[in-house]
Amino acid sequence: MRKLIFCDFDGTVALDDVGDKLFQTLAYHTWKEPVERWKRGE
């Protein structure tokens, strides 16, 4: 069976932020603060 992987890292297709979902699933809880600072342009 042929498998396909679709990735949406720019937010044009997926209903949720794919990057956030990856962090929530695979990273420690400490990811939120640096990401929020990045979003604020700090």
Backbone as XML, in Angstrom:
<?xml version="1.0"?>
<chain id="A" units="angstrom">
  <residue number="1" name="MET">
    <atom name="N" x="0.839" y="-1.176" z="0.000"/>
    <atom name="CA" x="0.000" y="0.000" z="0.000"/>
    <atom name="C" x="0.893" y="1.251" z="0.000"/>
  </residue>
  <residue number="2" name="ARG">
    <atom name="N" x="0.558" y="2.203" z="-0.805"/>
    <atom name="CA" x="1.297" y="3.452" z="-0.901"/>
    <atom name="C" x="0.870" y="4.393" z="0.218"/>
  </residue>
  <residue number="3" name="LYS">
    <atom name="N" x="1.834" y="5.031" z="0.867"/>
    <atom name="CA" x="1.537" y="5.961" z="1.952"/>
    <atom name="C" x="1.903" y="7.375" z="1.535"/>
  </residue>
  <residue number="4" name="LEU">
    <atom name="N" x="1.105" y="8.319" z="1.953"/>
    <atom name="CA" x="1.360" y="9.731" z="1.699"/>
    <atom name="C" x="1.410" y="10.469" z="3.020"/>
  </residue>
  <residue number="5" name="ILE">
    <atom name="N" x="2.279" y="11.448" z="3.102"/>
    <atom name="CA" x="2.364" y="12.299" z="4.289"/>
    <atom name="C" x="2.142" y="13.733" z="3.840"/>
  </residue>
  <residue number="6" name="PHE">
    <atom name="N" x="1.188" y="14.388" z="4.462"/>
    <atom name="CA" x="0.907" y="15.788" z="4.180"/>
    <atom name="C" x="1.329" y="16.622" z="5.384"/>
  </residue>
  <residue number="7" name="CYS">
    <atom name="N" x="2.097" y="17.660" z="5.144"/>
    <atom name="CA" x="2.523" y="18.563" z="6.217"/>
    <atom name="C" x="2.071" y="19.974" z="5.875"/>
  </residue>
  <residue number="8" name="ASP">
    <atom name="N" x="1.552" y="20.672" z="6.868"/>
    <atom name="CA" x="1.080" y="22.039" z="6.669"/>
    <atom name="C" x="1.722" y="22.944" z="7.712"/>
  </residue>
  <residue number="9" name="PHE">
    <atom name="N" x="2.944" y="23.390" z="7.431"/>
    <atom name="CA" x="3.657" y="24.201" z="8.404"/>
    <atom name="C" x="3.432" y="25.696" z="8.217"/>
  </residue>
  <residue number="10" name="ASP">
    <atom name="N" x="2.653" y="26.098" z="7.249"/>
    <atom name="CA" x="2.393" y="27.529" z="7.091"/>
    <atom name="C" x="0.948" y="27.896" z="7.388"/>
  </residue>
  <residue number="11" name="GLY">
    <atom name="N" x="0.148" y="26.942" z="7.841"/>
    <atom name="CA" x="-1.213" y="27.236" z="8.288"/>
    <atom name="C" x="-2.233" y="27.455" z="7.186"/>
  </residue>
  <residue number="12" name="THR">
    <atom name="N" x="-1.994" y="26.941" z="5.990"/>
    <atom name="CA" x="-2.933" y="27.173" z="4.893"/>
    <atom name="C" x="-3.946" y="26.052" z="4.698"/>
  </residue>
  <residue number="13" name="VAL">
    <atom name="N" x="-3.680" y="24.864" z="5.254"/>
    <atom name="CA" x="-4.560" y="23.718" z="5.026"/>
    <atom name="C" x="-5.173" y="23.193" z="6.320"/>
  </residue>
  <residue number="14" name="ALA">
    <atom name="N" x="-4.370" y="22.987" z="7.330"/>
    <atom name="CA" x="-4.832" y="22.371" z="8.583"/>
    <atom name="C" x="-5.671" y="23.350" z="9.405"/>
  </residue>
  <residue number="15" name="LEU">
    <atom name="N" x="-6.637" y="22.808" z="10.122"/>
    <atom name="CA" x="-7.480" y="23.633" z="10.988"/>
    <atom name="C" x="-6.731" y="24.095" z="12.232"/>
  </residue>
  <residue number="16" name="ASP">
    <atom name="N" x="-5.781" y="23.295" z="12.697"/>
    <atom name="CA" x="-4.971" y="23.640" z="13.863"/>
    <atom name="C" x="-3.541" y="23.915" z="13.430"/>
  </residue>
  <residue number="17" name="ASP">
    <atom name="N" x="-2.783" y="24.580" z="14.291"/>
    <atom name="CA" x="-1.379" y="24.856" z="14.024"/>
    <atom name="C" x="-0.586" y="23.552" z="14.159"/>
  </residue>
  <residue number="18" name="VAL">
    <atom name="N" x="-0.031" y="23.074" z="13.065"/>
    <atom name="CA" x="0.679" y="21.798" z="13.054"/>
    <atom name="C" x="1.913" y="21.853" z="13.948"/>
  </residue>
  <residue number="19" name="GLY">
    <atom name="N" x="2.622" y="22.953" z="13.913"/>
    <atom name="CA" x="3.801" y="23.093" z="14.771"/>
    <atom name="C" x="3.439" y="22.998" z="16.238"/>
  </residue>
  <residue number="20" name="ASP">
    <atom name="N" x="2.361" y="23.667" z="16.648"/>
    <atom name="CA" x="1.911" y="23.588" z="18.041"/>
    <atom name="C" x="1.547" y="22.160" z="18.417"/>
  </residue>
  <residue number="21" name="LYS">
    <atom name="N" x="0.868" y="21.462" z="17.540"/>
    <atom name="CA" x="0.486" y="20.070" z="17.821"/>
    <atom name="C" x="1.722" y="19.182" z="17.980"/>
  </residue>
  <residue number="22" name="LEU">
    <atom name="N" x="2.741" y="19.407" z="17.146"/>
    <atom name="CA" x="3.971" y="18.632" z="17.283"/>
    <atom name="C" x="4.642" y="18.906" z="18.623"/>
  </residue>
  <residue number="23" name="PHE">
    <atom name="N" x="4.728" y="20.190" z="18.993"/>
    <atom name="CA" x="5.321" y="20.536" z="20.283"/>
    <atom name="C" x="4.527" y="19.936" z="21.434"/>
  </residue>
  <residue number="24" name="GLN">
    <atom name="N" x="3.199" y="20.026" z="21.383"/>
    <atom name="CA" x="2.360" y="19.492" z="22.450"/>
    <atom name="C" x="2.543" y="17.989" z="22.603"/>
  </residue>
  <residue number="25" name="THR">
    <atom name="N" x="2.760" y="17.307" z="21.497"/>
    <atom name="CA" x="2.867" y="15.851" z="21.520"/>
    <atom name="C" x="4.278" y="15.371" z="21.848"/>
  </residue>
  <residue number="26" name="LEU">
    <atom name="N" x="5.289" y="16.057" z="21.330"/>
    <atom name="CA" x="6.646" y="15.522" z="21.391"/>
    <atom name="C" x="7.614" y="16.265" z="22.307"/>
  </residue>
  <residue number="27" name="ALA">
    <atom name="N" x="7.281" y="17.474" z="22.730"/>
    <atom name="CA" x="8.233" y="18.281" z="23.501"/>
    <atom name="C" x="7.843" y="18.360" z="24.975"/>
  </residue>
  <residue number="28" name="TYR">
    <atom name="N" x="8.799" y="18.757" z="25.779"/>
    <atom name="CA" x="8.527" y="19.009" z="27.192"/>
    <atom name="C" x="7.654" y="20.245" z="27.326"/>
  </residue>
  <residue number="29" name="HIS">
    <atom name="N" x="7.058" y="20.430" z="28.491"/>
    <atom name="CA" x="6.149" y="21.558" z="28.718"/>
    <atom name="C" x="6.841" y="22.917" z="28.598"/>
  </residue>
  <residue number="30" name="THR">
    <atom name="N" x="8.153" y="22.946" z="28.611"/>
    <atom name="CA" x="8.890" y="24.210" z="28.587"/>
    <atom name="C" x="8.904" y="24.883" z="27.215"/>
  </residue>
  <residue number="31" name="TRP">
    <atom name="N" x="8.285" y="24.302" z="26.210"/>
    <atom name="CA" x="8.308" y="24.883" z="24.867"/>
    <atom name="C" x="7.443" y="26.131" z="24.755"/>
  </residue>
  <residue number="32" name="LYS">
    <atom name="N" x="6.407" y="26.250" z="25.587"/>
    <atom name="CA" x="5.434" y="27.331" z="25.408"/>
    <atom name="C" x="6.028" y="28.726" z="25.586"/>
  </residue>
  <residue number="33" name="GLU">
    <atom name="N" x="6.819" y="28.931" z="26.620"/>
    <atom name="CA" x="7.371" y="30.267" z="26.881"/>
    <atom name="C" x="8.234" y="30.777" z="25.726"/>
  </residue>
  <residue number="34" name="PRO">
    <atom name="N" x="9.210" y="30.021" z="25.230"/>
    <atom name="CA" x="9.999" y="30.523" z="24.096"/>
    <atom name="C" x="9.158" y="30.793" z="22.848"/>
  </residue>
  <residue number="35" name="VAL">
    <atom name="N" x="8.166" y="29.972" z="22.588"/>
    <atom name="CA" x="7.318" y="30.177" z="21.411"/>
    <atom name="C" x="6.484" y="31.442" z="21.571"/>
  </residue>
  <residue number="36" name="GLU">
    <atom name="N" x="5.943" y="31.674" z="22.747"/>
    <atom name="CA" x="5.166" y="32.897" z="22.980"/>
    <atom name="C" x="6.051" y="34.136" z="22.835"/>
  </residue>
  <residue number="37" name="ARG">
    <atom name="N" x="7.292" y="34.081" z="23.324"/>
    <atom name="CA" x="8.220" y="35.208" z="23.163"/>
    <atom name="C" x="8.515" y="35.433" z="21.687"/>
  </residue>
  <residue number="38" name="TRP">
    <atom name="N" x="8.690" y="34.352" z="20.930"/>
    <atom name="CA" x="8.955" y="34.475" z="19.493"/>
    <atom name="C" x="7.765" y="35.119" z="18.787"/>
  </residue>
  <residue number="39" name="LYS">
    <atom name="N" x="6.546" y="34.714" z="19.153"/>
    <atom name="CA" x="5.351" y="35.285" z="18.530"/>
    <atom name="C" x="5.216" y="36.775" z="18.816"/>
  </residue>
  <residue number="40" name="ARG">
    <atom name="N" x="5.707" y="37.212" z="19.993"/>
    <atom name="CA" x="5.666" y="38.635" z="20.352"/>
    <atom name="C" x="6.814" y="39.417" z="19.725"/>
  </residue>
  <residue number="41" name="GLY">
    <atom name="N" x="7.728" y="38.720" z="19.061"/>
    <atom name="CA" x="8.846" y="39.386" z="18.401"/>
    <atom name="C" x="9.998" y="39.700" z="19.327"/>
  </residue>
  <residue number="42" name="GLU">
    <atom name="N" x="10.071" y="39.019" z="20.445"/>
    <atom name="CA" x="11.153" y="39.261" z="21.415"/>
    <atom name="C" x="12.390" y="38.466" z="21.067"/>
  </residue>
</chain>
